[in-house]
Every structure is written in C-alpha cells, then in structure tokens.
Amino acid sequence: MSNPYFRFKQFTVYHDRCAMKVGTDGCLLGAWTPLPSPTTSPIRVLDVGTGSGLIALMLAQRLPDAIIDAIDIDPGAIEQATYNFSLSPWANRLHAHLCSLQEWQSSLTPTSQRNGLYDLIVSNPPYFANSLPNPDLQRNTARHTDTLSYNELFFCCAKLLTPTGIFSTILPSSAESEILSILPSTLSTLNSNLSPILITRVHSKRNTPPLRTLMAFSPTSTYTSTSSLTLMLSNSRSPEYTALMQDFYL
C-alpha cells in the first residue's frame, strides 16, 4: 500500500481519499506560479480542481495574507482538502467548496463578474481529452475534460480574474498550441483579453522533448517570457528544480 500522506517542510498532505495523489505536476504549479501584485488586500486566490488541497496549501505558504477558495466536484477530494487545511498553519485562510468551476462562476453576483473577484487563479486541470476513460470513475472524472473543457476553463477564469490578476496552469506540452489558438475565440464574447505572460516548458531530462508546459496569463499584459526547466540530471534533481522546490521538499 502506498503512503497515505506526503510531508512537506511546513505542512502534510493526506491523499488516500481523493483520486489524484500528490505528484510532480501539482508541486511544480504550486511553486512556479507567479504571484500577483494587487492594489488591495487581502489577496484573493481560487484553486480550481483542488484535489487534496496541495496547491492551495503551497500558495497559502507563499502568500501569508491570502484568502484561498479551493473547489472540486469530488466529495472525497473536498473531505480530504478540508482535513488537510485543518492541519495546516493557515486553516483560517483556506476554504474548500464542493462545486464545479461553472457553478462557482455563475453563483457570483453580476457586479462581481464584471469587476473580477480573484487576484490569482490556479488549476491543475483535467486534460486527457483524447485518451480512453479510466475504469476508476473517480479518477476518470478528475483527469478527463468531460466535466471541464479548456474553453470553459479559460472563459470562467477570465470572468473571475481582476484586471491585474493572473491565471496559472500546467498542461501537457502537446496542448500548448491548442490553448494559444482557442484563447481569442473563447474570450471574444466577453470583450476580454487573457494573454500569456510566462511559459515554461518542463523536460524530464536534458535533450528530451517537453512533457508539460507551465503557463501564466493576465488580462493586462501582452509580453510573453519563455523558459525551460529540466527536472533530472542523471539520477538526481537538477539545480533549477531543487531551487524551485527548496521551500517545500524535505
């Protein structure tokens, strides 16, 4: 039996009751996500598809005054995230909700929709759109785009972001061009803009194709910075990966 928890420097994440376990994708997104510079306090954060609550906990550590909403459609995940939040030093700033992104966005008042509510939105989304469904229904729901398409993800996030907010996600590198191509049509009905500001292509080893792409978007910037990140050198973590995770990994 695998370990039911993963221990970080400042918190512990139990993941035995939710479909998606603590993994490299979530850890990368939580540590890499660029932090916003809002004009008001406290910073408001939304974690879409929180699972065990891993990314929300990492952002609570990085943003000492942030108020963080974490949503998921899996009751087991919300139970797990709620428990993990209660064990953390930031329990009073972390709130888990059993809700889809579509429901969460539509439940806000029209005024909130126009002005934006969140300074930062993060999502490690379902992305196996073209793969065969997993016989494990819970894991299948967590990993397929049947319940949250890329179009819906970007549409809802664009509505929920403040004008200076940031939306950050991690996707298979094969989806990068698709995401960049659907953005204009997805947002045209909103008369809104959401442009990439930071793209990091993640390689498992040097001289191998990227497997994941970390992407950050903002409504107000049109400048895109690109970089790459290699995870492993021989049998050990690369210096850049080690530096990225130094505040989290034991």
Disulfide bonds with the S-S distance in Angstrom:
none
